[in-house]
């Protein structure tokens, strides 16, 4: 069982920055995929940023050039640096990982990001 704990959400003004963190209970080397999704009220959960294997990160078009996903192997933590935030980025952000082998998906409980003046 993998536990994922997100942190770093909050209220920020448009144009501001936040860094989300996702601490995993196991080594991030255990995961074939790591990523961040978000869900806005009334909408389905959507992919924001993802790293699969040793590949390059991929991003939703809406966040390209503003968000950066990264991982710290020593801390078993995945980050999402969010810059130039817009009101439409307001959502609950969820950390996601998928294990090697059986491809089991794990989700964090989410952290709320609110972009508003």
PyMOL commands that set and color helices and strands:
alter all, ss='L'
color gray80, all
select helices_A, chain A and resi 28-30+87-89
alter helices_A, ss='H'
color red, helices_A
select strands_A, chain A and resi 4-7+10-12+18-24+31-39+46-52+58-59+67-72+77-82+91-99+105-107+111-115
alter strands_A, ss='S'
color yellow, strands_A
deselect
rebuild
show_as cartoon
